Amino acid sequence: MSFKLNILGCSSAIPTINRNPTAQLLNVNERFFLIDCGESTQIQLRKYQLNFQRINHIFISHLHGDHYFGLIGLINSMHLLGRKKELHIYAHEELEMIVNLQLNASNTELNYPLFFHPLSENESSVILEDDNIKVSNIILDHTIKCSGFLFEEKKSPRKIIASAIEKYNISHDKINSLKNGADWISDNGEVVANDLLTKANTSAYRYAYCSDTRFNEGIINKIKHVDLLYHETTFMHELIDRAEKTGHSTTLQAAEIAKKANVKKLVIGHFSQRYKNLNDLLVQTRKGFSNVILSCAGLVIDFQEI
Amino acid sequence: MSFKLNILGCSSAIPTINRNPTAQLLNVNERFFLIDCGESTQIQLRKYQLNFQRINHIFISHLHGDHYFGLIGLINSMHLLGRKKELHIYAHEELEMIVNLQLNASNTELNYPLFFHPLSENESSVILEDDNIKVSNIILDHTIKCSGFLFEEKKSPRKIIASAIEKYNISHDKINSLKNGADWISDNGEVVANDLLTKANTSAYRYAYCSDTRFNEGIINKIKHVDLLYHETTFMHELIDRAEKTGHSTTLQAAEIAKKANVKKLVIGHFSQRYKNLNDLLVQTRKGFSNVILSCAGLVIDFQEI
């Protein structure tokens, strides 16, 4: 069982030699969710030995290039390397035409089914759900329509205690009901409480991704108590006016959101290329929220250790 | 005065950690011409400290992603970094819509004028010409419409010999005619031959770029006697059938074109990612044409040294 976040890039706007634009890979029990896909994301995935053919779902927050210019290359490489599996893309609707126009220009008919799931501009809802995970969009406040994402693991069934099953000689056809919390009643009517037969599984983790956005208290309810919040901090707080104008947040604004949402941990990113020493951003954010770390390519955050 | 080619990538199809897709920068007397622009080209330009704002003309051979997926990112970064100068793009017509759709999706109105010059699918002609250089397209034989490019420097005016000008006390208004080869006649009728007053400038160099293409003798006349031919060698000659099928060339085919066109030097590239040791490609090409080198990112070819 795993719930891990791999950071692949943490730069805003312009790729530089040392900082790739935004992309993250969330591993939920070996299912891989790619979040944003700036230029060179496929190279970052290779660099960190993350097999991109295992990605089945890609979430694009908005159509500024630093969040999606690497997508067409990734789609193309998946094709050239023989992918057959479905790929699902969650993005604002214009992206479908952008991708299709490029596939047509190269006369490419993909080997695999590609599905686009358009994001709403102003309504938050569940955009992907199955037995294990639920993903919703979060409406952000940027210069163009922009969406964050909330990933919520579903509560896992309880774990069977093998020695207890043996002790009470419980038949296999009862196992599923025990996993779901039922007590067990023996042939002679003895009731054995479920917590003698099973133990609780690991927690169901929650991750909120919020980039790019102005300071926006409207998102707090949606992200309350998440284990990890990624919130952009494009600027130091001294540039609060520039942040407002360009649809971004400062360090202290991200800290305030984290505090008000009572999240366990905050990871900051989407740094303006003007900042060479990222530690300044970290130190300033910490003034408003103590449990914070810097994102940087190669960082892996294991939710079991938060 | 300079005529130099910077190789920025030499891989075909899929970017890998060690090999970037195709892009080259030609420096003709400090005017910069970008040829193809695979993903991450802007990072390669930064890596080799080549200021991309100095590029005013970009030539895209065809609309397979490994030749242009980096273009929109470069256009966008030029904008974000405050470019005001015109940018000219020479490419097949579909590219204009692909770029514009992406600019519209991000609500970007470029700070600088961007001009598209559509390439003909089947006719070779001069596509850019001024006092110093002439660029023509070369019709190649690939799986989609594809164009090579021939860069021809114009013969430079002759260089003035300062000491001779002083000796004969020649007035400044005569300088231009001397540069163009005229003799000088003094007030008392003395004729001084031009070669006492000026010396020949460096040669006018010619560079032919041919990627991607099947073996195609039709291009030989166009590229005859060039100083440098870049010809793709996606495959070793053992894969000649695959080359034919996928619209590419082998080592020995590139060598044959170089030999028949009687070029001075051949540089090979666009290597399939299956080849880890590129030296095998070099050795095999050399069997057909001796003056050949491998392209690789970071290589700079100075035409004065060919």
Boltz contact constraints between the chains, C-beta under 6 A:
constraints:
  - contact:
      token1: [A, 13]
      token2: [B, 80]
      max_distance: 6.0
  - contact:
      token1: [A, 14]
      token2: [B, 77]
      max_distance: 6.0
  - contact:
      token1: [A, 14]
      token2: [B, 80]
      max_distance: 6.0
  - contact:
      token1: [A, 15]
      token2: [B, 43]
      max_distance: 6.0
  - contact:
      token1: [A, 17]
      token2: [B, 46]
      max_distance: 6.0
  - contact:
      token1: [A, 17]
      token2: [B, 47]
      max_distance: 6.0
  - contact:
      token1: [A, 39]
      token2: [B, 73]
      max_distance: 6.0
  - contact:
      token1: [A, 40]
      token2: [B, 40]
      max_distance: 6.0
  - contact:
      token1: [A, 43]
      token2: [B, 15]
      max_distance: 6.0
  - contact:
      token1: [A, 46]
      token2: [B, 17]
      max_distance: 6.0
  - contact:
      token1: [A, 47]
      token2: [B, 17]
      max_distance: 6.0
  - contact:
      token1: [A, 63]
      token2: [B, 105]
      max_distance: 6.0
  - contact:
      token1: [A, 63]
      token2: [B, 106]
      max_distance: 6.0
  - contact:
      token1: [A, 64]
      token2: [B, 106]
      max_distance: 6.0
  - contact:
      token1: [A, 65]
      token2: [B, 73]
      max_distance: 6.0
  - contact:
      token1: [A, 65]
      token2: [B, 76]
      max_distance: 6.0
  - contact:
      token1: [A, 69]
      token2: [B, 72]
      max_distance: 6.0
  - contact:
      token1: [A, 69]
      token2: [B, 73]
      max_distance: 6.0
  - contact:
      token1: [A, 72]
      token2: [B, 69]
      max_distance: 6.0
  - contact:
      token1: [A, 73]
      token2: [B, 39]
      max_distance: 6.0
  - contact:
      token1: [A, 73]
      token2: [B, 65]
      max_distance: 6.0
  - contact:
      token1: [A, 73]
      token2: [B, 69]
      max_distance: 6.0
  - contact:
      token1: [A, 76]
      token2: [B, 65]
      max_distance: 6.0
  - contact:
      token1: [A, 77]
      token2: [B, 14]
      max_distance: 6.0
  - contact:
      token1: [A, 80]
      token2: [B, 13]
      max_distance: 6.0
  - contact:
      token1: [A, 80]
      token2: [B, 14]
      max_distance: 6.0
  - contact:
      token1: [A, 94]
      token2: [B, 105]
      max_distance: 6.0
  - contact:
      token1: [A, 98]
      token2: [B, 101]
      max_distance: 6.0
  - contact:
      token1: [A, 98]
      token2: [B, 102]
      max_distance: 6.0
  - contact:
      token1: [A, 101]
      token2: [B, 98]
      max_distance: 6.0
  - contact:
      token1: [A, 102]
      token2: [B, 98]
      max_distance: 6.0
  - contact:
      token1: [A, 105]
      token2: [B, 63]
      max_distance: 6.0
  - contact:
      token1: [A, 105]
      token2: [B, 94]
      max_distance: 6.0
  - contact:
      token1: [A, 106]
      token2: [B, 63]
      max_distance: 6.0
  - contact:
      token1: [A, 106]
      token2: [B, 64]
      max_distance: 6.0
  - contact:
      token1: [A, 107]
      token2: [B, 144]
      max_distance: 6.0
  - contact:
      token1: [A, 144]
      token2: [B, 107]
      max_distance: 6.0
